[in-house]
Amino acid sequence: MKRYEWTTASEGETILFSEKLAEYLTPGDVLTLEGDLGAGKTTFTKGLAKGLGVTRTVNSPTFTIIKEYMGRIPLYHMDVYRLEDSDEDLGFEEFFEGDGVTVVEWSQFIKEYLPDERLDITIEYLSETERKIKLQPHSTHFEEICKEIKK
């Protein structure tokens, strides 16, 4: 499937982009989120949360692995960095097949648990304010979403 790319010029634009993406997400959607430290993964997730109607403050779940936020659609925010070299299954399928949208940071550490149908997102640091956001859909559902937000 085709890969889609956008460049944002500020943190606010990144939030607006992910907020727009959230408008098209449905329960059971899984998004992976990759990028170096400081690339803007948590900023991106804040926009998703806002778009999903979450009113709580969103921050990185680094020390808790999974944070749940309630909105019009629940948001499950996972940071699985600490699971590198671990064979521990934390019941990921329950989240992936649940009633919310799941965002997985550092997804390469749980690759064997990820569903085939997902949206892979990479955020690349370009400058102090600019980011390149790359979306790689892995289903027709996510392909259609990418086409919609590209308009």
C-alpha positions as CSV (number, residue, x, y, z in Angstrom):
1,M,0.0,0.0,0.0
2,K,1.0,3.6,-0.6
3,R,2.8,5.5,2.1
4,Y,1.6,9.0,2.9
5,E,3.7,11.9,4.2
6,W,3.1,15.3,5.7
7,T,5.3,18.0,7.1
8,T,4.2,20.1,10.1
9,A,5.9,23.4,11.0
10,S,5.1,23.5,14.7
11,E,3.9,21.5,17.7
12,G,0.4,23.0,17.2
13,E,0.3,21.8,13.6
14,T,1.3,18.3,14.7
15,I,-1.5,18.3,17.3
16,L,-4.0,19.6,14.6
17,F,-2.9,16.9,12.2
18,S,-3.4,14.0,14.7
19,E,-6.7,15.6,15.9
20,K,-8.0,15.4,12.4
21,L,-6.8,11.8,12.0
22,A,-8.7,10.9,15.2
23,E,-12.0,12.0,13.5
24,Y,-11.8,9.0,11.2
25,L,-10.8,6.4,13.8
26,T,-13.1,3.7,15.1
27,P,-13.1,1.3,18.0
28,G,-10.5,-1.5,17.5
29,D,-8.1,0.7,15.4
30,V,-4.5,0.1,16.2
31,L,-1.8,2.7,15.4
32,T,1.9,2.2,15.9
33,L,4.0,5.3,16.6
34,E,7.8,5.4,16.0
35,G,10.3,8.1,16.2
36,D,13.4,9.1,18.1
37,L,13.2,10.5,21.6
38,G,11.9,14.0,21.3
39,A,10.5,13.5,17.8
40,G,7.0,14.3,19.1
41,K,5.2,10.9,19.7
42,T,3.5,12.2,22.9
43,T,2.6,15.5,21.2
44,F,1.0,13.5,18.4
45,T,-0.9,11.3,20.9
46,K,-2.2,14.5,22.7
47,G,-3.8,15.5,19.4
48,L,-5.3,12.1,18.9
49,A,-6.7,12.2,22.4
50,K,-8.2,15.6,21.9
51,G,-9.8,14.4,18.6
52,L,-11.3,11.4,20.5
53,G,-12.8,13.7,23.1
54,V,-10.4,12.9,25.9
55,T,-10.2,15.8,28.5
56,R,-7.5,14.4,30.8
57,T,-3.9,15.5,30.3
58,V,-2.0,13.0,28.2
59,N,1.6,12.1,29.0
60,S,4.0,9.3,28.2
61,P,3.2,6.0,29.8
62,T,6.9,5.1,30.0
63,F,6.8,3.8,33.6
64,T,3.3,2.2,33.5
65,I,3.4,0.7,30.0
66,I,-0.3,1.3,29.3
67,K,-2.5,4.3,30.1
68,E,-6.2,4.4,29.5
69,Y,-8.1,7.6,28.7
70,M,-11.9,7.9,28.3
71,G,-13.4,10.0,25.5
72,R,-16.1,9.5,22.9
73,I,-13.9,6.5,22.0
74,P,-11.4,5.2,24.7
75,L,-7.7,5.7,24.0
76,Y,-5.2,3.1,25.1
77,H,-1.7,4.6,25.0
78,M,1.1,2.0,25.3
79,D,4.8,2.6,25.6
80,V,6.4,-0.8,25.3
81,Y,10.0,0.3,25.3
82,R,10.6,-1.4,28.6
83,L,9.5,-4.7,27.1
84,E,12.6,-5.0,24.9
85,D,14.0,-8.5,25.3
86,S,10.9,-9.6,27.2
87,D,8.6,-12.4,26.3
88,E,5.9,-11.1,28.6
89,D,2.4,-10.9,27.1
90,L,0.3,-8.3,28.8
91,G,-2.9,-9.2,27.1
92,F,-2.4,-6.9,24.2
93,E,-5.1,-8.6,22.2
94,E,-7.7,-7.4,24.7
95,F,-6.8,-3.8,23.8
96,F,-6.3,-4.4,20.1
97,E,-9.7,-6.0,19.8
98,G,-11.4,-3.8,22.4
99,D,-13.7,-0.8,22.3
100,G,-11.0,1.8,22.0
101,V,-8.2,3.1,19.8
102,T,-4.8,1.8,20.7
103,V,-1.5,3.7,20.1
104,V,1.7,1.7,20.6
105,E,5.0,3.5,20.9
106,W,8.2,1.4,20.3
107,S,6.0,-1.3,18.6
108,Q,9.0,-3.1,17.3
109,F,9.4,-4.7,20.7
110,I,6.0,-6.4,20.5
111,K,5.9,-7.0,16.7
112,E,4.6,-10.6,17.1
113,Y,1.5,-9.4,19.0
114,L,0.5,-6.6,16.6
115,P,-2.5,-7.1,14.4
116,D,-2.1,-7.3,10.6
117,E,-4.6,-4.4,10.1
118,R,-3.0,-1.3,11.6
119,L,-1.6,2.1,10.8
120,D,2.1,2.6,11.2
121,I,3.1,6.2,11.9
122,T,6.7,7.5,12.0
123,I,7.6,10.9,13.1
124,E,10.9,12.3,11.9
125,Y,12.6,15.3,13.6
126,L,13.5,17.9,10.8
127,S,14.2,21.0,12.9
128,E,13.3,22.5,16.3
129,T,9.8,23.1,15.0
130,E,9.3,20.9,11.9
131,R,8.4,17.2,11.8
132,K,7.8,14.8,8.9
133,I,4.9,12.5,9.6
134,K,4.8,9.3,7.6
135,L,1.7,7.0,7.5
136,Q,1.8,3.4,6.3
137,P,-1.6,1.8,6.2
138,H,-1.9,-1.9,6.5
139,S,-5.6,-2.3,5.5
140,T,-8.1,-0.8,3.1
141,H,-9.7,0.9,6.2
142,F,-6.5,2.8,7.0
143,E,-5.8,3.5,3.3
144,E,-9.2,5.2,3.0
145,I,-8.5,7.3,6.2
146,C,-5.1,8.4,4.7
147,K,-6.9,9.4,1.5
148,E,-9.5,11.4,3.4
149,I,-7.0,13.4,5.5
150,K,-4.8,14.0,2.4
151,K,-7.7,16.0,0.8
